[in-house]
Amino acid sequence: MHKIPFLDLKKINDRYRDELVEATTRVIDSGWYILGKEVDAFEEEFAAWTGAPHVVGLSNGLMALRLIFDAWIEQGKLQPGDGVIVPGNTFIASVLAITGAGLTPVFVDPDENTHNLTAEGIEKHLTSNVQAVMAVHLYGRICPMEQIVALCDKNGLLLIEDSAQAHGAEIKGIKTGCWGDAAAFSFYPGKNMGALGDAGAVTCKDSETARLIRSLANYGSSKKYEHVYRGGNDRLDEMQAACLRVKLPYMDADNKRRRKIAARYCAEINHPDIQLPQLPENGKEAVWHLFVVRTKMRDKLIEHMASHGVHCLVHYPIPPHHQQAYQQDFGHVSLPVSEQLAEEVVSLPISPVMTEEEVNYAIAALKNWSIQ
């Protein structure tokens, strides 16, 4: 029996071992570990890869989201209590960033097939209090950004992209991180491009927002011992920046491999009790951070796959508005699509280091599942 882990980070990083050792040794030998040449170089290289005018390296994806909101509040673009549209099925970090900045999440159900927000869904929830939209490119599939951008422009709304799971997804040659006013990326180790620890970044269109976020991430300072804002310590360190520089050149090939596996899953899995995700018409719209299917017999499917050595996970079993942290304020909110997805979604293993033999085995194991 094969053993197929959901994600084998050691196997992923073994591909770059020599380059990672060289990069980390370079940092150690430099004697400079915070806000140095590696961070500067990574920001330039990531800007070139995404096409974004400005990049600020940060400590993690959550703080990347949060600092965008903090900067907009400092600029007077948002006020405490303003509403921010956010999908009801997202990972809780999206919501934590909103409430952490003193703003109000306005939960909206996603499209059942793409699991992402639509312009139509957003428009139904617009009120005078809503001042921003967070488009979360969940599972690595870019939202319908042309329509969402048009809606935000029409209504004078700020647009933030949560690109934590969608490095490199694009529509008409424009990658995530370049559609909204600003975007947040996570480089958590399990992401399509993961650091060897926590890391994140912001991309944005205007230099003033980038300057402000950089200052807020550095104790509210741009000049040593002079603090203009009540900032924090949320900087990307040199070691993680050096590791990310190693991995960035491999991103396009890795995403291509993920697309190939996803296409095989969609073509070869044919089970009456499993609903597959839709392949986008333009393959580059998805980078398949996760391959998520739906079934009303989730526990039985996970148990069956585990008995065959195939590890599956659930993303995510509890929607944010039902989490204890938000139960008092939002537990009454009705989000039937998000709630149903939370009961049915299952993530199959997908990564650029899965072999064809492993993909064959996972498909065969799933096709062999019968409900007793």
Secondary structure by P-SEA (a helix, b strand, c coil): cccccccccccccccaaaaaaaaaaaaaaaccccccaaaaaaaaaaaaaacccbbbbcccaaaaaaaaaaaaaaaccccccbbbbbbccccaaaaaaaaaacccccccccccccccccaaaaaaaccccccbbbbccccccccaaaaaaaaaaaabbbbbbccccccccccccccccccccbbbbbccccccccccccccccccccaaaaaaaaaaaccccccccccccccccccccaaaaaaaaacccaaaaaaaaaaaaaaaaaaccccccbbbbbccccccccccccbbbbbcaaaaaaaaaaaacbbbbbcccccccccccccccccccccaaaaaaaabbbbccccccccaaaaaaaaaaaaacccc
